[in-house]
Amino acid sequence: MVIGNGLVAKRFGLFNNKGGFLLFASGVSNSKNNDNESYNREFNLFKESVLKYNDKVIIYFSTWSIYDPQEKESPYVRHKLNIEDFIKTHIKKYHIFRVSNLAGISSNPNTILNYFFNHTKNDVNFDLWTNACRNIIDIDDAYLIIEHILNKNLFPNQVINIANPVNYPVKNIITAIEKFLNKKSNYMEIEKGTNFSIDTSTIQPIIQKLGIEFDDKYLMKLIHKYYSII
């Protein structure tokens, strides 16, 4: 059973036919959202869902932003941590996946690649945080890793990071988009942002087993994969 209708829910749609799992992929799509009502609605939906399907293994998609020192007090991160704490306290069988920025076909303008791509393509000015880095992983690669974990029943009742082993400076992401579009972005550099690490050592053997290559061409491959059709 899959709850949600966004990028993650659609990619994990096959799990609607896997009776042992409840994948909760519904959530606030903009991490900058400060509307407490939005977070309360999600939390209530989550509680209702796990109560209705209390015989299933609960799969929750959390966020890598928990590790960001500049975001740890944000409503979005506090909300994710509240749900994580609820799961650990009240759910018997679960997996919590802290996922980094996903690349995929999505109408959500707030995804990291959509934001920079659309601003560059449409000549919209934006602030470039010169010290910021972002971690980007293909939704297809995230799916393969998580599917493997669930099918093999690895790491039960644990929090697992699902991310690219490499962080990208934001300026490098924009440069890649500029190269793809063959045009310059319209931005103002701001001395702001942080580069924080995310531990992917737990999933490294799975990455190797599945043959996923996070090489120096990975970012550009993602841009070509998802934006050549636009």
C-alpha positions in Angstrom: 0.0 0.0 0.0 1.3 3.4 -1.0 0.0 6.7 0.5 0.7 9.8 -1.6 0.7 11.0 -5.2 4.0 12.8 -5.7 7.3 11.7 -7.2 8.1 9.1 -4.6 4.6 7.6 -4.4 4.5 7.2 -8.2 7.9 5.6 -8.5 7.0 3.2 -5.7 3.6 2.4 -7.1 4.5 -1.3 -7.5 4.4 -1.6 -3.7 0.6 -1.2 -3.9 0.7 -4.9 -4.9 3.0 -5.9 -2.0 0.6 -6.5 0.9 3.2 -6.5 3.6 4.2 -2.9 3.4 2.7 0.6 4.0 4.8 3.2 2.3 3.9 6.7 3.5 5.0 9.0 0.7 2.6 11.8 1.3 4.1 15.0 2.7 4.7 18.8 2.5 6.4 19.3 -0.9 8.2 22.6 0.0 10.7 22.3 2.8 10.6 26.1 3.3 6.9 25.9 4.2 6.1 27.5 7.6 2.4 26.6 7.7 1.9 24.5 10.8 -1.5 23.4 9.6 0.1 21.7 6.6 2.4 19.7 8.9 -0.5 18.9 11.3 -2.5 17.5 8.4 0.4 15.3 7.3 0.9 14.0 10.8 -2.8 13.3 11.3 -2.9 11.4 7.9 0.1 9.4 9.0 -1.4 8.4 12.3 -4.7 7.5 10.6 -2.9 5.4 8.0 -0.7 3.4 10.4 -3.7 2.8 12.6 -5.7 1.4 9.6 -2.8 -0.7 8.4 -1.2 -1.6 11.7 -0.4 -5.1 10.5 2.0 -3.9 7.9 5.7 -2.8 7.9 5.7 1.0 7.9 8.0 2.7 5.5 8.5 6.4 6.1 10.4 8.8 3.9 12.3 11.4 6.0 14.9 13.9 4.9 18.6 14.4 4.8 18.1 18.0 5.9 18.1 16.7 9.4 21.9 16.8 9.2 22.0 20.5 7.9 23.0 22.8 10.8 21.2 25.7 9.2 17.9 23.7 8.8 17.8 21.7 12.1 15.4 24.2 13.7 13.2 24.7 10.7 9.5 23.6 10.9 10.1 21.1 8.1 12.9 19.3 9.9 11.2 19.4 13.3 8.1 17.9 11.7 10.1 15.1 10.2 11.8 14.4 13.5 8.5 14.4 15.3 7.2 11.7 12.9 10.4 9.7 13.3 10.1 9.8 17.1 6.4 8.7 16.8 7.4 5.7 14.7 10.2 4.6 17.0 7.8 4.8 20.0 4.6 3.4 18.6 5.4 1.2 15.5 6.6 -2.4 15.9 8.0 -2.9 12.4 9.3 0.0 10.3 12.0 1.4 8.1 12.9 5.1 8.1 14.7 6.4 5.0 16.3 9.8 5.2 16.5 10.7 1.5 18.5 13.5 -0.1 17.4 15.7 -3.0 15.6 13.5 -5.6 16.0 13.9 -9.4 13.0 12.8 -11.4 10.0 13.8 -13.5 8.1 16.1 -11.2 5.8 19.2 -11.5 7.0 20.3 -8.1 8.9 23.6 -8.8 10.7 23.4 -5.4 12.9 20.4 -6.2 16.5 21.4 -6.4 17.0 20.7 -10.1 13.6 22.0 -11.1 14.2 25.3 -9.2 17.6 26.0 -10.8 16.6 24.7 -14.3 13.4 26.8 -14.5 15.1 29.9 -13.2 17.9 29.6 -15.7 15.7 28.7 -18.6 13.3 31.6 -17.9 15.9 34.2 -17.0 14.6 34.6 -13.5 17.0 36.1 -11.0 17.8 34.0 -7.9 20.3 34.0 -5.0 23.3 31.6 -5.3 24.6 30.6 -1.9 28.3 30.3 -2.5 29.0 28.0 0.5 26.1 25.7 -0.1 26.2 22.1 -1.3 23.4 19.7 -2.3 23.2 16.0 -2.5 21.3 14.7 -5.5 20.2 11.1 -6.3 18.1 9.7 -9.1 14.7 8.6 -8.0 15.4 5.4 -9.9 18.6 4.7 -8.0 16.9 5.5 -4.7 14.1 3.1 -5.6 16.6 0.2 -6.5 18.4 0.7 -3.2 15.2 0.8 -1.0 13.6 -2.0 -2.9 16.6 -4.2 -2.2 16.6 -3.3 1.5 12.9 -4.1 1.8 13.0 -7.3 -0.3 15.9 -8.6 1.7 14.5 -7.3 5.0 17.7 -5.5 5.8 18.1 -3.0 8.6 14.7 -3.5 10.3 13.6 -0.8 12.7 16.5 1.5 11.7 17.1 4.9 10.2 18.9 4.5 6.9 20.4 7.3 4.7 19.6 7.1 1.0 21.9 9.5 -0.8 24.6 10.1 -3.3 28.1 9.5 -1.7 29.1 12.9 -3.2 27.8 16.4 -2.4 27.7 19.0 -5.2 28.5 22.7 -4.6 25.5 24.6 -5.7 27.6 26.6 -8.2 28.6 23.3 -9.9 24.9 22.3 -10.2 24.1 25.7 -11.9 27.2 25.4 -14.1 26.0 22.0 -15.3 22.5 23.4 -16.1 24.0 26.4 -17.9 26.1 24.0 -20.0 23.0 21.9 -20.8 20.9 24.9 -21.8 23.8 26.8 -23.4 22.9 29.9 -21.5 23.9 31.8 -18.4 21.9 31.9 -15.2 20.8 35.2 -13.8 21.9 35.1 -10.1 23.4 37.1 -7.3 26.1 35.4 -5.2 25.4 35.4 -1.5 28.0 34.4 1.1 25.7 31.9 2.8 25.2 28.1 3.1 27.0 25.1 4.5 28.5 21.9 3.3 27.6 19.0 5.6 28.3 15.3 5.2 25.8 12.4 5.1 27.0 8.9 6.0 26.2 6.5 3.2 28.5 3.7 4.4 25.6 1.4 5.4 24.3 1.3 1.8 27.7 1.2 0.0 27.7 -2.6 -0.3 24.2 -2.4 -1.9 25.3 0.4 -4.3 28.2 -1.8 -5.4 26.0 -4.9 -5.7 23.4 -3.1 -7.8 26.2 -1.5 -10.0 25.1 2.1 -9.4 27.9 4.4 -10.5 28.1 7.8 -8.7 30.9 9.0 -10.9 31.9 12.5 -12.1 29.3 12.3 -14.9 26.4 11.4 -12.7 25.0 14.9 -12.3 25.1 15.7 -16.0 23.5 12.4 -16.8 20.6 13.2 -14.5 20.1 16.6 -16.2 20.1 15.0 -19.7 17.8 12.2 -18.5 15.1 14.4 -17.0 15.3 17.7 -19.0 16.0 16.6 -22.6 12.3 15.9 -22.9 11.2 19.4 -21.8 
